[in-house]
Amino acid sequence: MNIKTTRLVSTLAAAVASVMLVSAAQAKVPQEQAKKLGGSELTVTGAEVAGNADGTILAYDGGMKSAPACYKGGEFLCNPFPDDKPLFTITAENVDQYKDKLSPGQYAMFQKYPETFRMPVYQSRRTFRMPEHIAELTKKNALSTEPVGPTGLKNYELQGYPFPIPNNGLEAVWNHIARWRGDALDRYAGQVTPLANGAYSMVMFRDQVVVANKLTDYEPGKDDNVLFYGKQVVTAPSRLAGNVLLVHETLDQVKEPRRAWIYNAGQRRVRRAPQVAYDGPGTAADGMRTADNYDLYNGSPDRYEWTLKGKREMYIGYNSYKLDEKGLPYDDVIKPGHINQDLTRYELHRVWEVEANLRSGTRHIYAKRVFFLDEDSWMAAVIDHYDGRGNLWRVAESHEILYYHVPVQGYSLEVLYDLHAGRYLALGFENNEIMGVDWNAKFSYGDFQPAALRRAGVR
């Protein structure tokens, strides 16, 4: 289907047009353009400050500046907008009225599940916010960060957004890959891959992640090609418990591929895992996602040609605090075919549209992906996946929330729908776990070395 894109306001169009004249090899933006970041025209992340013409998207006023009164501290959040009601609900009966504000994949979900799939649309709130020091790093990156071919970055500050005023699609997707996601996190999160009838078995992970320069014993120059370290321990079910995945996420993954190791608790053996990349199988995912489907998209972007298509208005999952409610039974969320859409919240936001087509001479099970990136946070809101015959195959949706006490934008859930199989994968369940997301976790270099896997994998 053809996608109707919305026109940029004239000030932004002029800014982007002038930046596009800069050589693609020199991604740094001119000083006069960078000065617009954080001003009256562009936010620090490069989003339009202004709202849209009809007032359904408001002007950005700095986001949610503090935690709501209902928040009493701790790792679990409360819903800052409990009294909000849907403005309207999109169903299979009226979806054609809103088709221009949906992705092809979202539209296909109404065709696949006409009786049950719906999108409750709420007032749009631009709640995204980030710490001031990340804003300053983003401004520095705008003047200094450059791409290294199709694979990496140089002169990047390790935090902050690398290309708040992108020249092309590759730079736009780098903003998602390297976006601000906190200094470190420690969380328990559940993943399900329900059968077509809704039956599921929860797989629980303990995820631990830290940005390289936030290790307690960080040494400048050591592992200077590493963006962050991550460790994922399977804690349930018992047949998988104790298996561990360790990743050193490199910035240039062709120069130095992602370093990954797996500890198999049954074999009590640590081994390298080069398959944890691209379209290698996702952990305990029953074939329902690839390694680079995690976080909607991750890893090296070198297997695709990236085209920046422009900006448009779209309904995306936003301020989805109902899905993150403490004590919410998982059975209330996990339903046949798709999650319980009555618990979702969609808002109208502007998104960048980026098309990724498989590069000649490379392979991947997804021949094309079309990304829709939230203009404020640069998080992937929706990604449509196409197979080698050009058919729409899978639809990824994120349901964003602001962890307002940090602050960092994250997902309450990320969901990947398989239109062919009639199944889906949902990741991020923490509602009934012993802890939420601990954003103040402290880690040392030794916590993310292969020798630590045996300790982490003790059942």
C-alpha positions as CSV (number, residue, x, y, z in Angstrom):
1,M,0.0,0.0,0.0
2,N,1.2,3.6,-0.6
3,I,2.0,5.5,2.5
4,K,0.8,9.1,2.6
5,T,3.6,11.1,4.3
6,T,2.9,14.5,5.9
7,R,4.7,17.6,5.0
8,L,7.3,19.0,7.3
9,V,6.9,22.5,8.6
10,S,8.8,24.9,6.5
11,T,11.5,25.7,9.1
12,L,12.4,22.1,9.6
13,A,12.3,21.4,5.9
14,A,14.8,24.2,5.3
15,A,17.0,22.8,8.0
16,V,17.0,19.3,6.7
17,A,17.4,20.4,3.0
18,S,20.5,22.4,3.8
19,V,22.0,19.5,5.9
20,M,21.3,17.1,3.0
21,L,23.8,19.1,0.9
22,V,26.5,18.0,3.2
23,S,28.5,15.0,1.9
24,A,27.1,11.7,3.2
25,A,30.6,10.9,4.4
26,Q,30.7,14.0,6.6
27,A,27.7,13.5,8.9
28,K,28.6,16.4,11.1
29,V,26.1,19.2,10.7
30,P,27.1,22.8,10.3
31,Q,27.4,24.9,13.4
32,E,24.5,27.1,12.4
33,Q,22.2,24.0,12.2
34,A,23.4,22.5,15.4
35,K,22.6,25.7,17.2
36,K,18.9,25.1,16.5
37,L,18.9,22.0,18.7
38,G,17.2,22.8,22.0
39,G,15.8,26.1,20.6
40,S,12.5,27.3,19.4
41,E,12.5,25.2,16.2
42,L,14.1,21.8,17.2
43,T,14.3,19.9,20.4
44,V,17.7,18.6,21.4
45,T,16.9,15.3,19.7
46,G,16.0,17.1,16.5
47,A,12.2,16.8,16.8
48,E,9.9,19.7,15.8
49,V,9.1,21.8,18.8
50,A,5.9,23.0,17.1
51,G,2.7,21.0,17.2
52,N,0.7,20.1,14.1
53,A,-1.7,22.4,12.3
54,D,-4.9,20.9,13.8
55,G,-3.6,20.7,17.4
56,T,-3.8,17.0,17.7
57,I,-0.1,16.9,18.3
58,L,0.9,19.6,20.9
59,A,4.1,21.6,21.0
60,Y,6.9,20.1,22.9
61,D,7.3,21.8,26.3
62,G,10.1,19.8,27.9
63,G,8.2,16.5,28.5
64,M,7.2,15.1,31.9
65,K,9.5,17.2,34.1
66,S,9.0,15.2,37.3
67,A,7.5,12.1,38.7
68,P,3.7,12.2,39.3
69,A,2.2,12.5,42.7
70,C,1.1,8.9,42.6
71,Y,4.7,7.7,42.5
72,K,6.0,6.7,45.9
73,G,9.5,5.6,44.9
74,G,10.9,2.3,44.1
75,E,11.3,0.3,40.8
76,F,7.6,0.0,39.9
77,L,5.8,2.9,38.2
78,C,2.3,4.3,38.6
79,N,0.1,5.6,35.8
80,P,0.4,9.4,35.6
81,F,-2.8,9.6,33.5
82,P,-5.3,7.4,35.2
83,D,-8.3,9.6,34.3
84,D,-7.5,9.7,30.6
85,K,-10.2,8.1,28.4
86,P,-9.9,7.1,24.7
87,L,-10.9,9.8,22.3
88,F,-12.0,7.1,19.9
89,T,-11.2,3.5,19.0
90,I,-10.0,2.2,15.7
91,T,-11.7,-1.1,14.7
92,A,-11.9,-3.2,11.6
93,E,-15.1,-1.4,10.8
94,N,-13.7,2.1,10.7
95,V,-10.0,1.5,10.0
96,D,-10.1,2.9,6.5
97,Q,-10.8,6.3,7.9
98,Y,-7.4,6.2,9.7
99,K,-5.4,4.2,7.1
100,D,-3.1,7.2,6.3
101,K,-2.0,7.2,10.0
102,L,-1.2,3.5,10.2
103,S,1.7,1.5,8.9
104,P,0.9,-1.3,6.4
105,G,1.6,-3.8,9.1
106,Q,-0.8,-2.2,11.6
107,Y,-3.5,-2.1,8.9
108,A,-2.9,-5.8,8.2
109,M,-3.5,-6.6,11.9
110,F,-7.1,-5.4,11.5
111,Q,-7.5,-7.6,8.4
112,K,-6.0,-10.6,10.2
113,Y,-8.0,-10.2,13.4
114,P,-11.1,-8.2,12.5
115,E,-13.1,-9.3,15.5
116,T,-10.6,-8.6,18.2
117,F,-7.8,-6.2,17.1
118,R,-8.5,-2.6,18.0
119,M,-6.5,0.5,18.8
120,P,-7.8,2.8,21.5
121,V,-6.5,6.3,20.7
122,Y,-5.9,8.8,23.5
123,Q,-4.8,12.4,23.9
124,S,-1.3,12.8,22.6
125,R,1.2,13.7,25.3
126,R,4.9,14.4,24.4
127,T,6.2,13.1,27.7
128,F,9.7,12.2,26.5
129,R,12.5,13.7,28.6
130,M,16.2,13.0,29.2
131,P,18.8,14.2,31.6
132,E,20.6,17.5,30.9
133,H,24.0,15.9,30.6
134,I,22.7,13.6,27.8
135,A,21.3,16.6,26.1
136,E,24.7,18.2,26.2
137,L,26.4,15.1,24.8
138,T,23.8,15.0,22.0
139,K,24.7,18.6,21.0
140,K,28.4,17.6,21.0
141,N,27.7,14.5,18.9
142,A,25.8,16.6,16.3
143,L,29.0,18.5,15.6
144,S,31.5,15.6,15.8
145,T,30.0,12.2,15.2
146,E,30.6,10.6,11.8
147,P,29.6,7.2,10.3
148,V,32.3,4.7,9.5
149,G,31.0,3.3,6.2
150,P,27.8,1.3,6.8
151,T,29.0,-0.3,10.0
152,G,30.0,2.1,12.8
153,L,30.7,5.5,14.3
154,K,33.6,7.6,15.2
155,N,33.9,10.6,17.5
156,Y,30.8,9.4,19.4
157,E,30.5,10.3,23.1
158,L,29.2,6.8,23.9
159,Q,26.0,8.3,25.2
160,G,23.5,10.7,23.7
161,Y,22.0,10.6,20.2
162,P,24.7,10.5,17.5
163,F,22.7,12.3,14.7
164,P,19.9,14.5,16.0
165,I,19.7,16.1,12.5
166,P,20.2,13.0,10.3
167,N,21.4,13.3,6.7
168,N,20.2,9.9,5.7
169,G,18.4,6.7,6.7
170,L,21.5,5.1,8.2
171,E,22.1,8.0,10.6
172,A,18.4,8.0,11.6
173,V,18.5,4.3,12.5
174,W,21.8,4.9,14.5
175,N,19.8,7.2,16.7
176,H,17.6,4.2,17.7
177,I,20.6,1.8,18.1
178,A,22.7,4.2,20.2
179,R,19.9,6.1,21.9
180,W,20.0,7.1,25.6
181,R,18.7,4.1,27.6
182,G,20.2,4.8,31.0
183,D,23.7,4.2,32.4
184,A,22.9,0.7,33.5
185,L,19.9,-1.5,34.3
186,D,19.1,-4.7,36.1
187,R,15.7,-6.2,35.6
188,Y,13.6,-9.4,35.5
189,A,11.6,-9.6,32.3
190,G,9.3,-12.3,30.8
191,Q,8.9,-13.4,27.2
192,V,6.0,-15.4,25.7
193,T,5.4,-16.9,22.3
194,P,1.7,-18.0,22.5
195,L,0.3,-20.6,20.3
196,A,-2.6,-19.6,18.0
197,N,-5.1,-20.6,20.7
198,G,-3.4,-18.4,23.3
199,A,-1.6,-21.1,25.3
200,Y,1.8,-20.0,26.5
201,S,4.7,-20.8,28.7
202,M,6.5,-17.8,30.3
203,V,10.3,-17.6,29.9
204,M,11.9,-15.3,32.5
205,F,15.2,-13.5,32.0
206,R,17.4,-11.4,34.3
207,D,18.8,-8.7,32.1
208,Q,21.9,-6.7,33.2
209,V,23.3,-4.0,30.9
210,V,25.8,-1.2,31.4
211,V,27.3,1.5,29.2
212,A,31.0,0.9,28.7
213,N,32.1,4.1,30.3
214,K,29.9,3.6,33.4
215,L,31.6,0.5,34.7
216,T,32.8,1.1,38.2
217,D,36.4,0.3,37.1
218,Y,36.2,1.9,33.6
219,E,39.6,2.6,32.0
220,P,39.6,5.1,29.1
221,G,40.9,3.4,25.9
222,K,40.1,-0.1,27.1
223,D,37.5,-1.7,24.8
224,D,37.1,1.6,23.1
225,N,35.0,0.0,20.3
226,V,32.4,-1.3,22.9
227,L,29.1,0.6,23.2
228,F,27.7,-1.4,26.1
229,Y,28.0,-4.8,27.9
230,G,24.9,-7.0,28.4
231,K,24.2,-10.3,30.2
232,Q,21.0,-12.3,30.1
233,V,20.3,-15.1,32.5
234,V,17.3,-17.5,31.9
235,T,15.7,-18.0,35.3
236,A,12.6,-20.0,34.3
237,P,11.3,-22.5,33.2
238,S,13.5,-25.0,35.0
239,R,14.4,-26.8,31.7
240,L,16.1,-23.6,30.5
241,A,17.1,-22.0,33.8
242,G,20.8,-21.2,34.2
243,N,21.6,-20.6,30.5
244,V,23.4,-17.3,30.1
245,L,24.1,-15.0,27.2
246,L,26.9,-12.5,27.4
247,V,27.3,-9.7,24.8
248,H,29.9,-7.0,24.2
249,E,28.1,-4.7,21.8
250,T,30.7,-3.2,19.5
251,L,30.2,0.1,17.6
252,D,31.8,-1.1,14.4
253,Q,30.7,-4.7,14.0
254,V,32.4,-5.4,10.7
255,K,35.8,-4.2,12.0
256,E,35.1,-6.2,15.2
257,P,32.0,-8.4,15.2
258,R,29.7,-8.4,18.3
259,R,31.4,-10.5,21.0
260,A,29.0,-13.0,22.3
261,W,29.3,-16.1,24.5
262,I,26.7,-18.6,25.8
263,Y,26.8,-20.7,28.9
264,N,24.8,-23.9,28.7
265,A,23.9,-24.9,32.3
266,G,23.3,-28.6,31.3
267,Q,26.7,-28.9,29.7
268,R,28.4,-26.5,32.1
269,R,30.3,-25.1,29.2
270,V,31.0,-21.6,27.9
271,R,31.4,-21.1,24.2
272,R,31.6,-18.3,21.7
273,A,28.3,-17.5,19.9
274,P,28.8,-15.8,16.6
275,Q,25.2,-16.7,15.7
276,V,23.9,-14.1,18.1
277,A,23.6,-11.5,15.4
278,Y,21.5,-10.6,12.3
279,D,19.0,-13.4,11.6
280,G,20.4,-15.9,14.1
281,P,17.7,-17.3,16.3
282,G,16.5,-15.2,19.3
283,T,17.0,-16.7,22.8
284,A,14.2,-19.1,23.8
285,A,11.9,-17.6,21.1
286,D,10.6,-20.7,19.5
287,G,11.7,-19.3,16.1
288,M,9.5,-16.3,16.5
289,R,12.2,-13.7,16.4
290,T,15.8,-13.2,15.1
291,A,18.7,-12.0,17.2
292,D,18.3,-8.5,15.7
293,N,14.6,-8.3,16.5
294,Y,15.4,-7.7,20.2
295,D,14.7,-4.1,21.1
296,L,12.7,-4.1,17.9
297,Y,16.1,-3.7,16.1
298,N,19.7,-4.0,17.3
299,G,23.1,-4.7,16.0
300,S,25.1,-3.8,13.0
301,P,23.2,-2.0,10.2
302,D,25.6,-3.1,7.4
303,R,23.4,-5.7,5.7
304,Y,20.8,-3.1,4.6
305,E,20.7,0.0,2.4
306,W,18.9,2.7,4.4
307,T,16.7,5.3,2.8
308,L,15.2,8.2,4.8
309,K,11.7,8.5,3.4
310,G,10.6,11.5,5.4
311,K,8.3,12.3,8.3
312,R,4.6,11.5,8.9
313,E,2.0,11.4,11.6
314,M,1.1,8.0,12.9
315,Y,-0.7,6.3,15.8
316,I,1.9,4.5,18.0
317,G,2.0,2.9,21.4
318,Y,2.8,5.7,23.9
319,N,2.4,6.3,27.6
320,S,1.5,2.6,27.9
321,Y,1.4,2.5,31.7
322,K,-1.6,0.1,31.9
323,L,0.6,-2.6,30.4
324,D,3.2,-2.0,33.1
325,E,0.8,-2.0,36.0
326,K,2.1,-3.7,39.1
327,G,0.2,-6.9,39.8
328,L,-1.5,-7.1,36.4
329,P,-2.1,-10.8,35.8
330,Y,-0.2,-12.0,32.7
331,D,-3.3,-13.9,31.6
332,D,-5.1,-10.5,31.3
333,V,-2.5,-9.4,28.7
334,I,-1.7,-12.5,26.7
335,K,-4.5,-13.4,24.3
336,P,-4.8,-15.5,21.1
337,G,-3.3,-13.7,18.1
338,H,-2.3,-10.5,19.9
339,I,-2.0,-8.9,23.3
340,N,-5.1,-7.5,25.0
341,Q,-5.6,-4.3,23.0
342,D,-8.0,-2.9,25.7
343,L,-4.9,-2.4,27.8
344,T,-3.0,-0.5,25.1
345,R,-2.8,3.2,24.6
346,Y,-2.1,4.8,21.1
347,E,-1.4,8.4,20.5
348,L,-0.8,10.5,17.4
349,H,2.9,11.3,17.1
350,R,5.3,12.3,14.3
351,V,7.6,9.6,13.2
352,W,10.6,9.3,10.8
353,E,10.0,6.7,8.2
354,V,13.2,4.7,7.1
355,E,13.2,1.9,4.6
356,A,15.9,-0.8,4.8
357,N,16.5,-3.0,1.8
358,L,18.8,-5.9,1.8
359,R,22.2,-5.0,0.5
360,S,23.5,-6.8,-2.6
361,G,25.6,-9.8,-1.7
362,T,24.3,-10.2,1.8
363,R,21.5,-12.4,3.3
364,H,18.8,-12.1,5.9
365,I,15.4,-13.6,6.3
366,Y,13.9,-10.1,6.1
367,A,14.5,-8.7,2.6
368,K,13.0,-5.4,3.6
369,R,12.1,-3.6,6.8
370,V,10.3,-0.3,7.1
371,F,11.0,1.6,10.4
372,F,8.8,4.2,12.0
373,L,10.9,6.1,14.6
374,D,9.4,8.3,17.2
375,E,10.6,11.8,16.5
376,D,11.1,12.7,20.2
377,S,12.9,9.6,21.5
378,W,14.1,8.0,18.3
379,M,12.8,4.7,19.6
380,A,11.4,2.3,17.0
381,A,7.7,2.5,17.4
382,V,6.7,0.2,14.6
383,I,8.7,-1.9,12.1
384,D,7.1,-3.8,9.2
385,H,9.1,-6.8,8.0
386,Y,8.9,-8.2,4.5
387,D,10.0,-11.6,3.2
388,G,12.1,-12.3,0.1
389,R,9.0,-12.3,-2.2
390,G,8.1,-8.8,-1.0
391,N,5.2,-10.0,1.2
392,L,4.5,-8.4,4.6
393,W,5.5,-11.0,7.1
394,R,5.9,-9.6,10.6
395,V,4.9,-6.5,12.4
396,A,6.8,-5.2,15.4
397,E,5.2,-2.7,17.8
398,S,6.6,-1.0,20.9
399,H,4.5,0.4,23.7
400,E,6.6,3.2,25.1
401,I,6.7,4.6,28.6
402,L,8.9,7.2,30.3
403,Y,10.6,6.0,33.4
404,Y,10.1,9.4,34.8
405,H,12.2,9.0,37.9
406,V,15.4,8.5,35.9
407,P,14.4,9.8,33.3
408,V,14.7,7.4,30.4
409,Q,12.3,6.3,27.7
410,G,11.7,2.6,27.5
411,Y,9.1,-0.1,26.5
412,S,6.4,-1.5,28.8
413,L,6.2,-4.3,26.1
414,E,7.7,-5.0,22.7
415,V,5.6,-7.2,20.5
416,L,6.4,-9.0,17.2
417,Y,3.4,-10.3,15.3
418,D,3.7,-13.0,12.7
419,L,1.0,-12.6,10.1
420,H,1.6,-16.0,8.5
421,A,1.8,-18.1,11.7
422,G,-1.0,-16.3,13.6
423,R,1.4,-16.1,16.6
424,Y,3.4,-13.4,18.3
425,L,6.3,-12.8,20.7
426,A,5.9,-10.4,23.5
427,L,8.8,-9.3,25.7
428,G,9.1,-7.2,28.8
429,F,6.7,-8.6,31.4
430,E,7.7,-7.5,34.9
431,N,4.3,-6.9,36.5
432,N,4.5,-9.8,39.0
433,E,8.2,-10.1,39.5
434,I,10.3,-9.4,42.6
435,M,11.7,-6.2,41.1
436,G,11.1,-3.8,38.4
437,V,13.9,-2.0,36.5
438,D,16.8,-1.0,38.7
439,W,18.4,1.9,36.8
440,N,21.0,2.5,39.6
441,A,22.7,-0.9,39.3
442,K,26.5,-0.9,39.6
443,F,28.7,-3.3,37.6
444,S,32.4,-3.9,37.2
445,Y,34.3,-5.1,34.1
446,G,34.6,-8.6,35.6
447,D,30.8,-8.9,35.8
448,F,30.8,-9.1,32.0
449,Q,33.6,-11.4,31.2
450,P,33.2,-15.1,30.1
451,A,34.5,-16.3,33.4
452,A,31.5,-14.7,35.1
453,L,29.0,-16.8,33.2
454,R,29.4,-19.9,35.3
455,R,28.6,-18.0,38.4
456,A,25.6,-16.3,36.8
457,G,24.2,-19.6,35.6
458,V,24.1,-21.4,38.9
459,R,20.5,-22.8,39.2
